[in-house]
Amino acid sequence: MAHISIIGTGNMGQAIAGVFGKGGHSVQLLGQSDGSTPVTGDIVVLAVPYSAVAAIVAERGQSLAGKTVVDITNPVNFETFDSLVVPADGSATAQIAQSLPQSNVLKAFNTTFAATLASGLVGPNTTTVLIAGDDADAKSQLADAIAAGGLTVIDAGPLARARELESLGFLQISLAAGEKISWTGGFGVVA
Protein backbone atom coordinates (compact mmCIF):
# COMPACT_ATOMS: atom_id res chain seq x y z
CA MET A 1 0.00 0.00 0.00
CA ALA A 2 1.10 3.54 -0.73
CA HIS A 3 1.67 6.30 1.79
CA ILE A 4 0.18 9.54 0.49
CA SER A 5 0.55 13.09 1.79
CA ILE A 6 -2.10 15.63 0.87
CA ILE A 7 -1.28 19.30 1.29
CA GLY A 8 -4.64 21.04 1.66
CA THR A 9 -7.51 20.20 3.97
CA GLY A 10 -10.39 21.76 2.02
CA ASN A 11 -13.18 19.92 0.22
CA MET A 12 -10.88 18.47 -2.44
CA GLY A 13 -8.17 17.46 0.03
CA GLN A 14 -10.75 15.71 2.22
CA ALA A 15 -12.40 13.98 -0.76
CA ILE A 16 -9.07 12.78 -2.18
CA ALA A 17 -8.05 11.53 1.27
CA GLY A 18 -11.32 9.58 1.35
CA VAL A 19 -10.60 7.92 -2.00
CA PHE A 20 -7.14 6.82 -0.89
CA GLY A 21 -8.47 5.73 2.51
CA LYS A 22 -11.11 3.52 0.83
CA GLY A 23 -8.27 1.88 -1.06
CA GLY A 24 -6.49 1.00 2.19
CA HIS A 25 -3.67 3.51 1.76
CA SER A 26 -2.27 5.55 4.64
CA VAL A 27 -2.89 9.28 4.29
CA GLN A 28 -1.16 12.26 5.86
CA LEU A 29 -3.34 15.38 5.63
CA LEU A 30 -1.48 18.68 6.03
CA GLY A 31 -3.11 22.08 6.45
CA GLN A 32 -1.79 25.64 6.59
CA SER A 33 -0.83 25.30 10.25
CA ASP A 34 1.29 22.21 9.51
CA GLY A 35 4.11 24.07 7.72
CA SER A 36 6.81 22.57 9.92
CA THR A 37 5.46 19.01 9.71
CA PRO A 38 7.58 16.90 7.34
CA VAL A 39 5.91 15.48 4.23
CA THR A 40 6.16 11.71 4.64
CA GLY A 41 4.28 10.35 1.60
CA ASP A 42 5.87 8.94 -1.52
CA ILE A 43 2.95 10.53 -3.40
CA VAL A 44 2.22 14.17 -2.50
CA VAL A 45 -1.04 15.75 -3.64
CA LEU A 46 -1.17 19.55 -3.90
CA ALA A 47 -4.86 20.03 -3.02
CA VAL A 48 -4.66 23.80 -2.88
CA PRO A 49 -5.60 26.68 -5.18
CA TYR A 50 -3.08 27.44 -7.92
CA SER A 51 -2.24 30.74 -6.21
CA ALA A 52 -0.93 28.82 -3.16
CA VAL A 53 1.42 26.50 -5.05
CA ALA A 54 4.42 28.86 -5.34
CA ALA A 55 4.61 29.28 -1.56
CA ILE A 56 4.41 25.51 -1.02
CA VAL A 57 7.16 24.90 -3.58
CA ALA A 58 9.33 27.58 -1.95
CA GLU A 59 8.77 26.12 1.53
CA ARG A 60 8.78 22.40 0.79
CA GLY A 61 10.43 22.02 -2.63
CA GLN A 62 13.58 20.27 -1.41
CA SER A 63 11.56 17.76 0.62
CA LEU A 64 9.56 16.87 -2.51
CA ALA A 65 12.63 15.68 -4.44
CA GLY A 66 12.26 12.04 -5.48
CA LYS A 67 8.52 12.05 -4.79
CA THR A 68 5.54 11.93 -7.10
CA VAL A 69 3.81 15.32 -6.87
CA VAL A 70 0.19 15.52 -8.05
CA ASP A 71 -1.12 18.90 -9.18
CA ILE A 72 -4.92 19.17 -8.97
CA THR A 73 -5.14 22.89 -9.69
CA ASN A 74 -7.18 24.71 -12.28
CA PRO A 75 -5.40 28.03 -12.87
CA VAL A 76 -8.61 29.98 -13.44
CA ASN A 77 -8.63 33.77 -13.38
CA PHE A 78 -11.14 34.04 -10.54
CA GLU A 79 -11.37 37.85 -10.89
CA THR A 80 -12.80 37.73 -14.42
CA PHE A 81 -13.74 34.05 -14.62
CA ASP A 82 -13.06 34.16 -18.35
CA SER A 83 -9.63 32.59 -18.81
CA LEU A 84 -6.74 30.61 -17.41
CA VAL A 85 -3.81 32.55 -15.89
CA VAL A 86 -1.07 30.46 -17.53
CA PRO A 87 0.31 30.89 -21.06
CA ALA A 88 -1.80 29.39 -23.86
CA ASP A 89 0.99 26.97 -24.76
CA GLY A 90 1.57 25.81 -21.18
CA SER A 91 -0.12 24.68 -18.00
CA ALA A 92 0.06 25.09 -14.25
CA THR A 93 1.42 21.56 -14.08
CA ALA A 94 4.24 22.35 -16.51
CA GLN A 95 5.20 25.35 -14.38
CA ILE A 96 5.17 23.22 -11.23
CA ALA A 97 7.28 20.55 -12.95
CA GLN A 98 9.80 23.22 -13.92
CA SER A 99 9.93 24.38 -10.27
CA LEU A 100 10.36 20.80 -9.01
CA PRO A 101 12.86 19.22 -11.45
CA GLN A 102 13.71 16.37 -9.06
CA SER A 103 10.06 15.33 -8.59
CA ASN A 104 7.76 13.31 -10.86
CA VAL A 105 4.95 15.83 -11.42
CA LEU A 106 1.54 14.59 -12.58
CA LYS A 107 -1.81 16.23 -13.28
CA ALA A 108 -4.90 14.53 -11.80
CA PHE A 109 -8.21 15.22 -10.03
CA ASN A 110 -8.72 18.65 -11.65
CA THR A 111 -11.61 17.46 -13.82
CA THR A 112 -13.59 16.13 -10.86
CA PHE A 113 -15.51 17.91 -8.13
CA ALA A 114 -15.13 16.95 -4.47
CA ALA A 115 -18.69 15.62 -4.36
CA THR A 116 -18.08 13.22 -7.26
CA LEU A 117 -14.88 11.97 -5.63
CA ALA A 118 -16.68 11.42 -2.32
CA SER A 119 -19.66 9.63 -3.86
CA GLY A 120 -17.63 7.83 -6.52
CA LEU A 121 -20.30 8.73 -9.08
CA VAL A 122 -20.98 11.27 -11.80
CA GLY A 123 -24.67 10.69 -12.44
CA PRO A 124 -25.00 6.92 -12.90
CA ASN A 125 -21.33 6.49 -13.90
CA THR A 126 -18.29 5.75 -11.79
CA THR A 127 -16.18 8.88 -11.32
CA THR A 128 -13.24 8.96 -13.72
CA VAL A 129 -9.90 10.54 -12.83
CA LEU A 130 -7.76 11.60 -15.78
CA ILE A 131 -3.97 11.56 -15.25
CA ALA A 132 -1.30 13.27 -17.35
CA GLY A 133 2.44 13.02 -16.85
CA ASP A 134 5.72 11.92 -18.35
CA ASP A 135 6.78 9.25 -15.81
CA ALA A 136 5.04 5.94 -16.56
CA ASP A 137 5.90 4.39 -13.18
CA ALA A 138 4.59 7.41 -11.25
CA LYS A 139 1.36 7.38 -13.27
CA SER A 140 0.92 3.66 -12.70
CA GLN A 141 1.45 3.99 -8.95
CA LEU A 142 -1.06 6.85 -8.72
CA ALA A 143 -3.56 5.06 -10.97
CA ASP A 144 -3.37 1.91 -8.83
CA ALA A 145 -3.95 3.93 -5.64
CA ILE A 146 -6.98 5.71 -7.14
CA ALA A 147 -8.47 2.53 -8.62
CA ALA A 148 -8.13 0.80 -5.24
CA GLY A 149 -10.47 3.52 -3.93
CA GLY A 150 -13.15 2.45 -6.40
CA LEU A 151 -12.74 5.07 -9.14
CA THR A 152 -12.01 4.66 -12.83
CA VAL A 153 -8.64 5.97 -14.04
CA ILE A 154 -7.61 6.94 -17.57
CA ASP A 155 -4.08 7.80 -18.60
CA ALA A 156 -4.62 11.02 -20.59
CA GLY A 157 -1.09 11.05 -21.95
CA PRO A 158 2.09 13.03 -21.37
CA LEU A 159 2.49 16.10 -19.17
CA ALA A 160 1.73 18.27 -22.21
CA ARG A 161 -1.91 17.06 -21.97
CA ALA A 162 -2.24 18.93 -18.65
CA ARG A 163 -3.18 22.01 -20.70
CA GLU A 164 -6.24 20.25 -22.11
CA LEU A 165 -7.15 18.87 -18.69
CA GLU A 166 -6.97 22.38 -17.23
CA SER A 167 -9.19 23.68 -20.04
CA LEU A 168 -11.68 20.90 -19.37
CA GLY A 169 -11.58 21.66 -15.64
CA PHE A 170 -12.13 25.37 -16.37
CA LEU A 171 -15.14 24.56 -18.56
CA GLN A 172 -16.65 22.34 -15.86
CA ILE A 173 -16.13 25.01 -13.17
CA SER A 174 -17.62 27.68 -15.47
CA LEU A 175 -20.70 25.56 -16.10
CA ALA A 176 -21.21 24.88 -12.40
CA ALA A 177 -20.65 28.51 -11.41
CA GLY A 178 -23.18 29.52 -14.09
CA GLU A 179 -25.63 26.96 -12.62
CA LYS A 180 -25.74 25.01 -15.89
CA ILE A 181 -24.61 21.86 -14.05
CA SER A 182 -24.53 20.93 -10.39
CA TRP A 183 -21.42 20.97 -8.18
CA THR A 184 -22.38 17.35 -7.45
CA GLY A 185 -22.25 16.50 -11.16
CA GLY A 186 -19.74 17.05 -13.90
CA PHE A 187 -18.28 15.26 -16.87
CA GLY A 188 -18.38 11.50 -17.03
CA VAL A 189 -16.44 9.18 -19.29
CA VAL A 190 -18.39 6.34 -20.84
CA ALA A 191 -16.40 3.62 -22.55
RAFENJO-V469527 format. One record per run of one state. SS is the DSSP state (h for helix, s for strand, l for the rest). FROM is the first residue (numbers start at 1). TO is the last residue. Records with the same first field share a line. If there is no record, write none. Layout:
BEGIN
SS: FROM-TO  FROM-TO
END
This chain:
BEGIN
l: 1-2  8-10  23-25  31-31  35-42  47-49  65-67  72-75  77-83  85-91  100-103  108-113  120-120  123-124  127-127  134-135  149-151  158-158  178-191
s: 3-7  26-30  43-46  68-71  76-76  84-84  104-107  121-122  125-126  128-133  152-157
h: 11-22  32-34  50-64  92-99  114-119  136-148  159-177
END
